[in-house]
Amino acid sequence: MADFDLAIVGGGINGAGIARDAAGRGLRVLLVEQNDLASGTSSKSTKLIHGGLRYLEVYAFRLVREALIEREVLIRNAPHLTRPLRFVLPYHSGLRPAWMLRLGLFIYDHLGGRHILPGTEVLDLAHHVVGEPLKRQFRQAFVYSDGWVDDSRLVVLNAVDAAERGAVIRTRTKLIRADRAGGRWELVLNARGQRETVTARALVNAAGAWAPEVTGHLLRLKPHAHVRLVKGSHIVVRRLFEHDHAYIFQNADGRVVFAIPYERDLTLIGTTDVDFTGDPAAPAASAAEITYLCGAASVYFRNPVTPDQVMHAFAGVRQLFDDGARRAKDLTREYVLDLDGRGGAAPLLTVYGGKITTYRRLAEAALMHLAPYFKLGARWTADAPLPGGNFPHDGVEALTARARGLWPFLTDANARRLTRAYGTRVDRILGGAQSLAGLGELFGDELTAAEVRYLMRHEFAETADDVLWRRSKLGLRVGTEAEAALTRFMESGGGRAAAE
């Protein structure tokens, strides 16, 4: 008998989503990730749950419809990690005509159905707050709905839920090789220098940008599909506007760039689409990409955005199914699932492409492909909240007010951040604390030992980077001294004892 029913390689959004779904259907699941959860592309997105308005231009109606439906599924099931977001699309007289924008947004409003999100409206920018930061030549805008998501926490909480349903989550565990033997897979793993062999009835390659390497080098198989690696870069600057809407800007090259309220007092601008070669573990926003994003935003904003204003930049590498498109921006965002299980061989399912918005549907489709090999429970994730998300989709303000009432030493900003991150599980961190000092050592202005212990014990955090950049975005605020103190704490006996 195999050790596991299903082994999954890759701890990004697709791997974690499949692990959660499979564990909830009764399978014995192992997920291995060579680094930390969401350490690749899944923490370096534009943080949006959206249908993909521009994909309507290439008639990708099925993809857009699926994503539009999933927006509200995510908002309902992860109300702490998501929020509805209104997007301002200024009309640019030299680009897409107004009739095309109106038609596209009409389809966007009605293709996937809406129950939570409001529809499109037309604004006179001269008489609305969203027009204030823009150049006066932009007089009219269309405003429509999509959503925001904390991308890396979405991955982590899928893994947490999978583990609570019986899955084994192994971070910093590298697959060395895998072979079919006796109707099952034998996987050789390396975890912190220690080798071990485990067996599984089926294998899922959800390694994202590393998927071709897994197939070709570790499984020693010929890939059935061609992929292209595409880099998307983002920049973060100080807040460019005071309101809570986001902007979507058309560019002369046909692309769009977003400017999004980010982490209270910042603005996130992205993204680019450029073909990528090299190590997917070390992508970086190039000077040319930073200049491009600044220039794209400066076409619209009254005050120019310049490279010297950039306080942080990041890039992720997307693995996309190669449909032959000439330009990276035109490649399909459809996911493709390739199942190899011919002749009674142990099945291998390889995941190509995918979007954060549709990860849950991708997981369902993956389990459907594997259904002939297992006795599976019914689909269940559409109505199941993620850990901490068992409260109404519009209940964040009430939950924040409750936190302020129970723990009055919290500032409003701190209470809101904790509620946004942990939802109803914030009680597990704050417990019976009567003061900030009761939460232990303070790293920076608001990260406490109690929160770090929780992340180590329940959310697979092992390093300062895990905490500061993937379990939170406090790396934008915590200085080098506080980061060093956090590292010492996590490596110390006190931090380890709390995690045991």
C-alpha positions, 0 to 999 in steps of 0.5 A, spaced: 500 500 500 502 506 498 504 511 503 499 517 500 494 517 495 496 523 492 503 527 492 503 534 489 509 538 487 509 545 488 506 549 494 503 555 490 496 557 489 494 551 484 498 546 489 495 548 495 488 549 492 488 541 489 491 539 496 485 542 500 480 540 495 483 532 495 484 532 503 477 534 503 474 529 499 478 523 503 484 522 500 491 521 503 495 527 501 502 529 501 504 536 498 512 538 498 515 545 496 522 546 495 522 553 499 516 556 503 509 556 501 507 562 495 515 563 495 514 563 487 509 567 483 503 566 488 506 572 492 508 576 486 501 577 483 497 584 482 493 582 488 487 582 484 481 577 483 478 579 476 475 576 470 480 579 466 477 585 462 482 585 456 481 578 455 474 579 452 478 582 446 481 575 444 474 572 445 476 568 451 469 568 454 469 561 457 475 564 461 472 570 463 466 567 465 469 562 470 473 568 473 467 572 474 463 567 477 469 565 482 470 573 484 464 572 489 465 565 491 472 568 493 469 574 497 464 570 500 469 564 503 475 569 504 472 575 507 478 577 511 483 576 505 479 579 499 475 585 498 470 588 493 474 594 489 472 599 484 476 600 478 476 607 474 478 606 467 479 613 464 477 614 457 483 616 452 480 619 446 486 616 442 485 609 444 479 604 444 473 608 442 468 609 448 463 604 444 468 598 445 469 600 452 461 600 454 460 594 450 466 590 453 463 593 460 456 591 459 458 584 457 463 584 463 457 586 468 453 580 465 457 574 463 458 571 470 452 574 474 453 579 480 450 578 487 455 582 491 459 587 486 455 593 483 455 594 476 458 599 471 457 607 472 460 613 468 463 618 471 464 625 470 471 626 472 471 633 473 466 632 479 468 626 482 474 625 487 477 620 483 478 625 478 483 629 482 489 626 481 488 625 474 490 630 468 485 635 466 484 632 459 481 626 462 474 628 463 470 621 463 471 615 466 468 608 466 467 605 473 466 597 474 467 592 480 473 587 481 476 585 487 483 585 491 486 579 495 492 577 499 495 573 494 500 569 499 495 568 505 490 565 500 495 560 499 497 559 506 490 558 508 489 553 503 495 549 505 492 550 513 485 548 511 488 542 507 493 540 513 487 540 518 483 536 513 489 531 514 494 533 508 501 532 510 504 539 508 512 539 507 515 546 506 523 546 504 522 539 502 525 538 495 523 532 490 530 529 487 527 524 483 520 520 482 519 513 478 513 509 477 514 502 480 509 497 481 503 501 479 505 507 484 510 513 484 516 512 488 519 519 490 525 521 493 525 527 497 531 531 500 528 535 507 534 539 510 539 534 508 536 528 509 533 523 504 527 519 504 523 515 500 515 515 500 510 512 495 503 515 492 498 512 487 498 519 483 502 525 482 501 532 481 506 536 478 503 543 480 510 546 480 509 553 476 515 555 473 519 549 475 514 544 472 518 543 465 524 542 470 520 537 474 517 533 468 524 533 464 529 532 469 526 529 476 521 525 472 525 524 466 519 524 461 518 528 455 513 534 456 506 533 452 505 541 452 510 547 450 510 552 455 513 559 456 515 563 462 513 570 462 515 575 467 510 580 470 513 586 474 510 591 479 513 597 483 510 600 490 510 608 491 508 612 496 500 613 496 498 617 490 491 618 491 487 618 498 480 615 495 479 607 496 478 606 488 483 603 483 485 605 476 486 601 470 490 605 465 490 603 457 497 604 454 498 605 447 501 598 446 495 595 447 496 593 455 493 595 461 497 597 467 493 598 474 494 603 480 491 600 486 491 602 493 496 598 497 498 597 505 494 603 507 499 608 505 502 606 498 500 605 491 502 598 487 503 599 480 503 593 475 504 589 471 509 588 465 509 582 460 516 580 458 518 573 456 523 570 461 529 566 461 533 564 467 532 562 474 525 563 476 527 563 483 531 570 482 526 574 477 527 582 478 524 588 475 529 591 470 530 598 470 526 598 463 520 595 466 520 600 472 521 606 467 515 603 463 510 602 469 512 609 471 511 612 464 504 608 463 502 611 470 505 618 468 500 619 462 494 619 466 497 622 473 497 629 474 504 628 478 509 624 474 511 618 477 518 617 477 523 611 478 526 615 484 520 614 487 519 607 487 520 604 494 520 597 493 519 593 486 518 585 485 517 580 479 514 573 478 515 568 473 508 565 470 508 559 467 503 559 461 501 554 456 504 556 449 498 557 444 503 560 439 502 567 440 507 572 438 507 577 444 507 575 451 501 579 453 497 575 448 498 568 451 492 565 453 491 565 461 487 558 460 489 553 464 491 546 461 491 539 465 495 534 462 493 527 465 498 521 463 496 514 465 496 510 459 496 503 460 495 502 467 501 506 469 501 510 475 497 517 473 501 524 473 497 530 472 501 536 470 498 543 471 499 548 466 498 556 467 492 558 471 490 564 475 489 566 482 482 567 481 480 561 478 485 556 482 479 553 486 475 551 479 482 548 477 483 544 483 476 541 482 478 540 474 484 536 477 480 532 481 475 530 476 481 528 471 483 523 477 477 521 479 477 514 475 483 512 480 480 514 486 473 513 490 472 521 491 467 525 496 463 530 493 465 537 491 465 541 497 469 547 496 464 552 493 461 553 500 466 552 505 470 558 508 477 558 509 480 558 516 478 565 519 473 566 514 467 564 517 463 571 517 459 575 513 462 577 506 461 585 509 463 583 516 470 586 516 468 592 520 464 589 525 469 584 526 474 590 527 470 593 532 469 587 536 477 586 536 478 594 538 472 592 544 476 586 546 483 588 546 482 596 547 490 597 547 490 595 539 490 601 534 485 601 529 490 600 524 493 594 528 486 591 529 484 592 522 490 588 519 490 583 524 482 582 522 484 582 515 489 577 516 486 572 521 479 573 521 475 570 526 482 566 528 485 573 531 482 570 538 487 565 537 493 570 537 490 575 542 487 570 547 487 573 554 492 579 553 490 585 557 496 590 554 501 590 548 506 588 553 502 581 554 503 579 547 511 579 548 516 582 544 515 587 539 518 587 532 517 594 529 511 597 530 506 592 531 508 585 530 508 581 536 511 575 539 504 572 540 503 573 532 510 570 530 508 564 535 502 563 531 505 563 524 510 558 526 505 553 530 499 554 525 502 557 518 508 553 517 513 560 518 520 558 519 524 564 517 523 572 518 522 572 510 516 567 511 513 572 516 514 579 513 513 578 506 508 572 505 504 571 512 504 579 512 507 585 508 510 588 514 517 587 510 515 594 507 515 597 514 520 593 519 527 595 519 533 591 519 534 591 526 527 589 527 528 584 522 534 581 525 531 581 532 525 577 529 530 572 526 534 571 533 527 570 536 525 565 531 531 561 531 531 561 539 529 556 544 523 561 545 520 561 538 522 554 537 518 551 543 512 555 542 512 552 535 513 545 537 
